[in-house]
């Protein structure tokens, strides 16, 4: 999966963001398990990209919650 930019994420609905979040978290768990087992992942930089994208999604979800509440 390609890592999404903030501009692209803001155009998605809350449900789509939550689905992407669960997919990215599952992929990150897989990479972290490989690392813990001593296996070198195919793309070592992917974990960092996933962490940043997860943070972006969480930030945008929080912004959308504040829009509704505010």
N, CA, C and O atoms as a MOPAC input file, in Angstrom:
PM7 MOZYME 1SCF
protein

 N      0.84200 1    -1.19200 1     0.00000 1
 C      0.00000 1     0.00000 1     0.00000 1
 C      0.87700 1     1.24100 1     0.00000 1
 O      1.94000 1     1.27100 1     0.61900 1
 N      0.42600 1     2.23100 1    -0.68400 1
 C      1.14900 1     3.49300 1    -0.70200 1
 C      0.80400 1     4.29000 1     0.54600 1
 O     -0.31700 1     4.22700 1     1.05100 1
 N      1.76500 1     5.02400 1     1.02300 1
 C      1.53700 1     5.86400 1     2.18300 1
 C      0.80700 1     7.12400 1     1.72400 1
 O      1.20800 1     7.76400 1     0.75200 1
 N     -0.26100 1     7.47200 1     2.42800 1
 C     -1.10900 1     8.59200 1     2.03800 1
 C     -0.61100 1     9.89300 1     2.64800 1
 O     -0.04300 1     9.89900 1     3.74000 1
 N     -0.81800 1    10.95300 1     1.96400 1
 C     -0.47400 1    12.29200 1     2.42600 1
 C     -1.66200 1    12.88600 1     3.18400 1
 O     -2.79500 1    12.43000 1     3.03400 1
 N     -1.39400 1    13.90000 1     3.99300 1
 C     -2.42400 1    14.52000 1     4.82400 1
 C     -3.54700 1    15.10400 1     3.97100 1
 O     -4.71700 1    15.00600 1     4.33900 1
 N     -3.20300 1    15.70300 1     2.84600 1
 C     -4.21000 1    16.29800 1     1.96200 1
 C     -5.18300 1    15.22900 1     1.46600 1
 O     -6.39100 1    15.46000 1     1.40000 1
 N     -4.64400 1    14.05700 1     1.11900 1
 C     -5.49300 1    12.96600 1     0.64100 1
 C     -6.34800 1    12.40900 1     1.77900 1
 O     -7.50800 1    12.05100 1     1.57800 1
 N     -5.76500 1    12.34100 1     2.96700 1
 C     -6.48500 1    11.77600 1     4.11300 1
 C     -7.65500 1    12.65500 1     4.54000 1
 O     -8.69800 1    12.14800 1     4.95300 1
 N     -7.48400 1    13.95600 1     4.44200 1
 C     -8.55400 1    14.86900 1     4.86400 1
 C     -9.79700 1    14.75000 1     3.98500 1
 O    -10.88900 1    15.13100 1     4.40500 1
 N     -9.64100 1    14.22900 1     2.78400 1
 C    -10.77500 1    14.07800 1     1.86100 1
 C    -11.57600 1    12.80800 1     2.13800 1
 O    -12.67100 1    12.64300 1     1.60100 1
 N    -11.05500 1    11.92600 1     2.95500 1
 C    -11.72000 1    10.65000 1     3.22800 1
 C    -12.69500 1    10.78600 1     4.39800 1
 O    -12.58400 1    11.69900 1     5.21600 1
 N    -13.65000 1     9.85800 1     4.45900 1
 C    -14.61100 1     9.85200 1     5.55100 1
 C    -13.98700 1     9.21300 1     6.78900 1
 O    -12.92500 1     8.59600 1     6.71400 1
 N    -14.64800 1     9.36500 1     7.90800 1
 C    -14.15000 1     8.81600 1     9.17100 1
 C    -14.05900 1     7.29400 1     9.08900 1
 O    -13.10400 1     6.70300 1     9.59400 1
 N    -15.03700 1     6.66000 1     8.46100 1
 C    -15.03200 1     5.20400 1     8.34100 1
 C    -13.85000 1     4.72400 1     7.51100 1
 O    -13.20100 1     3.73800 1     7.85900 1
 N    -13.57000 1     5.42400 1     6.41000 1
 C    -12.43800 1     5.05900 1     5.56600 1
 C    -11.12200 1     5.22300 1     6.32400 1
 O    -10.22000 1     4.39300 1     6.20400 1
 N    -11.02100 1     6.29300 1     7.10200 1
 C     -9.80000 1     6.52700 1     7.88100 1
 C     -9.58900 1     5.43800 1     8.92700 1
 O     -8.46600 1     4.98200 1     9.14300 1
 N    -10.67200 1     5.02800 1     9.56900 1
 C    -10.55500 1     3.97900 1    10.58100 1
 C    -10.15000 1     2.65000 1     9.95100 1
 O     -9.39300 1     1.88400 1    10.54800 1
 N    -10.65000 1     2.37400 1     8.75200 1
 C    -10.27600 1     1.14900 1     8.04900 1
 C     -8.79400 1     1.18700 1     7.66600 1
 O     -8.08100 1     0.19600 1     7.83000 1
 N     -8.33800 1     2.32300 1     7.16000 1
 C     -6.92800 1     2.47200 1     6.80900 1
 C     -6.05000 1     2.33400 1     8.04500 1
 O     -4.98100 1     1.72600 1     7.99500 1
 N     -6.50900 1     2.90200 1     9.15200 1
 C     -5.74900 1     2.84900 1    10.39700 1
 C     -5.53800 1     1.40600 1    10.84100 1
 O     -4.43500 1     1.03200 1    11.23800 1
 N     -6.58400 1     0.60200 1    10.77600 1
 C     -6.44400 1    -0.79800 1    11.19200 1
 C     -5.51800 1    -1.57000 1    10.24700 1
 O     -4.75500 1    -2.42600 1    10.69400 1
 N     -5.58000 1    -1.27600 1     8.94500 1
 C     -4.69400 1    -1.93600 1     7.98600 1
 C     -3.23100 1    -1.57900 1     8.25400 1
 O     -2.36400 1    -2.45300 1     8.26800 1
 N     -2.96800 1    -0.29600 1     8.46400 1
 C     -1.60000 1     0.15000 1     8.70700 1
 C     -1.06600 1    -0.39800 1    10.02500 1
 O      0.10600 1    -0.76000 1    10.11700 1
 N     -1.91000 1    -0.45900 1    11.03500 1
 C     -1.46700 1    -1.01100 1    12.32000 1
 C     -1.13000 1    -2.49500 1    12.19100 1
 O     -0.15900 1    -2.96100 1    12.78500 1
 N     -1.92100 1    -3.23900 1    11.42200 1
 C     -1.65600 1    -4.66200 1    11.21900 1
 C     -0.33100 1    -4.85200 1    10.47900 1
 O      0.46000 1    -5.72900 1    10.82400 1
 N     -0.10000 1    -4.03100 1     9.46800 1
 C      1.15500 1    -4.12700 1     8.72400 1
 C      2.35400 1    -3.77700 1     9.61000 1
 O      3.40200 1    -4.41600 1     9.52300 1
 N      2.19600 1    -2.77000 1    10.45300 1
 C      3.27000 1    -2.38500 1    11.36100 1
 C      3.56300 1    -3.50500 1    12.36300 1
 O      4.72300 1    -3.78500 1    12.66300 1
 N      2.50600 1    -4.14500 1    12.88000 1
 C      2.70700 1    -5.27800 1    13.80300 1
 C      3.50000 1    -6.39200 1    13.12200 1
 O      4.37700 1    -7.00200 1    13.73300 1
 N      3.18600 1    -6.65200 1    11.85400 1
 C      3.88800 1    -7.69700 1    11.10800 1
 C      5.37000 1    -7.36100 1    10.97300 1
 O      6.22400 1    -8.22400 1    11.17900 1
 N      5.67600 1    -6.11800 1    10.63000 1
 C      7.07300 1    -5.70300 1    10.47500 1
 C      7.79900 1    -5.75800 1    11.81000 1
 O      8.94700 1    -6.19700 1    11.87100 1
 N      7.14600 1    -5.32000 1    12.87800 1
 C      7.78000 1    -5.32800 1    14.19400 1
 C      8.01800 1    -6.76400 1    14.67100 1
 O      9.01600 1    -7.03700 1    15.33800 1
 N      7.11600 1    -7.67100 1    14.33700 1
 C      7.30000 1    -9.07800 1    14.71600 1
 C      8.48800 1    -9.67800 1    13.97200 1
 O      9.26200 1   -10.44400 1    14.54600 1
 N      8.62900 1    -9.33400 1    12.71000 1
 C      9.78100 1    -9.80700 1    11.94000 1
 C     11.07900 1    -9.30000 1    12.56400 1
 O     12.04600 1   -10.05000 1    12.69800 1
 N     11.09200 1    -8.03600 1    12.94000 1
 C     12.27700 1    -7.44100 1    13.54700 1
 C     12.60000 1    -8.11900 1    14.87000 1
 O     13.76200 1    -8.40900 1    15.15400 1
 N     11.58100 1    -8.37200 1    15.67800 1
 C     11.78400 1    -9.01100 1    16.97600 1
 C     12.27900 1   -10.44600 1    16.82500 1
 O     13.01800 1   -10.94400 1    17.67500 1
 N     11.87800 1   -11.10400 1    15.75200 1
 C     12.29500 1   -12.48900 1    15.51500 1
 C     13.69700 1   -12.56500 1    14.92200 1
 O     14.25800 1   -13.65000 1    14.77000 1
 N     14.25300 1   -11.41100 1    14.59200 1
 C     15.60000 1   -11.39200 1    14.04900 1
 C     15.66000 1   -11.47900 1    12.54500 1
 O     16.73900 1   -11.62800 1    11.97100 1
 N     14.50700 1   -11.38700 1    11.89800 1
 C     14.44600 1   -11.42100 1    10.43400 1
 C     14.46600 1    -9.98500 1     9.93300 1
 O     13.73300 1    -9.13500 1    10.43900 1
 N     15.29300 1    -9.71700 1     8.95300 1
 C     15.36100 1    -8.36100 1     8.41300 1
 C     14.18300 1    -8.15100 1     7.46200 1
 O     14.02400 1    -8.90800 1     6.50500 1
 N     13.35000 1    -7.12700 1     7.71400 1
 C     12.21900 1    -6.86600 1     6.82100 1
 C     12.69200 1    -6.47700 1     5.42100 1
 O     13.81600 1    -6.00500 1     5.24600 1
 N     11.82600 1    -6.68100 1     4.42700 1
 C     12.16800 1    -6.34200 1     3.04700 1
 C     12.50400 1    -4.86300 1     2.91400 1
 O     13.47500 1    -4.49300 1     2.25300 1
 N     11.69600 1    -4.02600 1     3.54400 1
 C     11.89200 1    -2.58200 1     3.47700 1
 C     11.95900 1    -2.03600 1     4.90100 1
 O     10.91700 1    -1.77500 1     5.50200 1
 N     13.14800 1    -1.85900 1     5.44900 1
 C     13.27400 1    -1.42000 1     6.83900 1
 C     12.69300 1    -0.02900 1     7.10400 1
 O     12.27200 1     0.25500 1     8.22500 1
 N     12.66400 1     0.82900 1     6.10800 1
 C     12.12700 1     2.17300 1     6.27900 1
 C     10.61000 1     2.21100 1     6.32300 1
 O     10.01600 1     3.22400 1     6.69200 1
 N      9.99500 1     1.11900 1     5.95000 1
 C      8.52600 1     1.05700 1     5.90400 1
 C      7.92000 1     1.23700 1     7.29400 1
 O      6.85600 1     1.84200 1     7.42300 1
 N      8.57500 1     0.72400 1     8.33400 1
 C      8.04500 1     0.85600 1     9.69300 1
 C      7.94300 1     2.32700 1    10.07900 1
 O      6.95000 1     2.75400 1    10.66900 1
 N      8.95800 1     3.08800 1     9.74900 1
 C      8.94300 1     4.51700 1    10.07000 1
 C      7.83000 1     5.23400 1     9.31100 1
 O      7.12400 1     6.06800 1     9.87800 1
 N      7.67500 1     4.90800 1     8.02600 1
 C      6.60900 1     5.50700 1     7.22300 1
 C      5.24200 1     5.17300 1     7.80200 1
 O      4.36300 1     6.03200 1     7.87000 1
 N      5.06700 1     3.92200 1     8.21800 1
 C      3.78600 1     3.50300 1     8.77400 1
 C      3.48400 1     4.24100 1    10.07400 1
 O      2.35500 1     4.67800 1    10.29300 1
 N      4.48300 1     4.37900 1    10.92800 1
 C      4.27500 1     5.09600 1    12.18500 1
 C      3.84300 1     6.53300 1    11.93600 1
 O      2.94000 1     7.04300 1    12.59900 1
 N      4.48800 1     7.17300 1    10.98500 1
 C      4.13400 1     8.56100 1    10.67300 1
 C      2.73700 1     8.66600 1    10.08200 1
 O      1.98800 1     9.58700 1    10.40800 1
 N      2.38800 1     7.72600 1     9.21600 1
 C      1.06000 1     7.75800 1     8.60700 1
 C     -0.02000 1     7.47300 1     9.63500 1
 O     -1.08800 1     8.08400 1     9.59600 1
 N      0.24200 1     6.55500 1    10.55400 1
 C     -0.71000 1     6.27400 1    11.63200 1
 C     -0.92600 1     7.53700 1    12.46200 1
 O     -2.05700 1     7.85700 1    12.82500 1
 N      0.14900 1     8.24800 1    12.75900 1
 C      0.03300 1     9.49400 1    13.51400 1
 C     -0.77600 1    10.53100 1    12.73800 1
 O     -1.58600 1    11.25000 1    13.32300 1
 N     -0.55900 1    10.61200 1    11.42300 1
 C     -1.33100 1    11.55100 1    10.59700 1
 C     -2.81500 1    11.21900 1    10.64000 1
 O     -3.65300 1    12.10800 1    10.79300 1
 N     -3.13700 1     9.94200 1    10.50600 1
 C     -4.53900 1     9.52800 1    10.51000 1
 C     -5.18200 1     9.86200 1    11.85600 1
 O     -6.29600 1    10.38300 1    11.90200 1
 N     -4.48200 1     9.56400 1    12.94200 1
 C     -5.02600 1     9.86300 1    14.27200 1
 C     -5.23600 1    11.35900 1    14.46100 1
 O     -6.22400 1    11.77600 1    15.06400 1
 N     -4.31600 1    12.16500 1    13.95100 1
 C     -4.44300 1    13.61600 1    14.05000 1
 C     -5.66400 1    14.10500 1    13.27800 1
 O     -6.42800 1    14.93300 1    13.77300 1
 N     -5.84300 1    13.59400 1    12.07300 1
 C     -6.97000 1    14.02800 1    11.24400 1
 C     -8.29100 1    13.56200 1    11.84100 1
 O     -9.28500 1    14.28600 1    11.79600 1
 N     -8.30600 1    12.34300 1    12.40400 1
 C     -9.52000 1    11.87900 1    13.08700 1
 C     -9.86000 1    12.79400 1    14.25500 1
 O    -11.02600 1    13.12500 1    14.46700 1
 N     -8.84900 1    13.20500 1    15.01300 1
 C     -9.07300 1    14.10700 1    16.14200 1
 C     -9.59500 1    15.46000 1    15.65500 1
 O    -10.48000 1    16.04300 1    16.28200 1
 N     -9.05700 1    15.96000 1    14.54700 1
 C     -9.52700 1    17.22300 1    13.98100 1
 C    -10.99800 1    17.10800 1    13.57200 1
 O    -11.78500 1    18.02200 1    13.81800 1
 N    -11.36300 1    15.99600 1    12.95400 1
 C    -12.75000 1    15.80900 1    12.52800 1
 C    -13.68300 1    15.70400 1    13.73300 1
 O    -14.80500 1    16.20800 1    13.68600 1
 N    -13.23700 1    15.06100 1    14.80700 1
 C    -14.05300 1    14.99300 1    16.02800 1
 C    -14.26400 1    16.38700 1    16.61400 1
 O    -15.36100 1    16.70900 1    17.07000 1
 N    -13.23200 1    17.20300 1    16.60300 1
 C    -13.33700 1    18.53900 1    17.15000 1
 C    -14.23600 1    19.43800 1    16.30400 1
 O    -14.90000 1    20.32700 1    16.83700 1
 N    -14.26300 1    19.21500 1    14.99100 1
 C    -15.14400 1    19.97000 1    14.11400 1
 C    -16.61000 1    19.69600 1    14.47000 1
 O    -17.43200 1    20.61100 1    14.52700 1
 N    -16.91100 1    18.43900 1    14.70200 1
 C    -18.27900 1    18.03700 1    15.01700 1
 C    -18.66800 1    18.57300 1    16.40100 1
 O    -19.77000 1    19.09200 1    16.57900 1
 N    -17.77600 1    18.44800 1    17.36500 1
 C    -18.06700 1    18.86800 1    18.73700 1
 C    -18.01600 1    20.38600 1    18.88600 1
 O    -18.73400 1    20.95500 1    19.70800 1
 N    -17.18400 1    21.03000 1    18.10800 1
 C    -16.90400 1    22.45600 1    18.29000 1
 C    -17.87400 1    23.32700 1    17.63600 1
 O    -17.75400 1    24.55000 1    17.71100 1

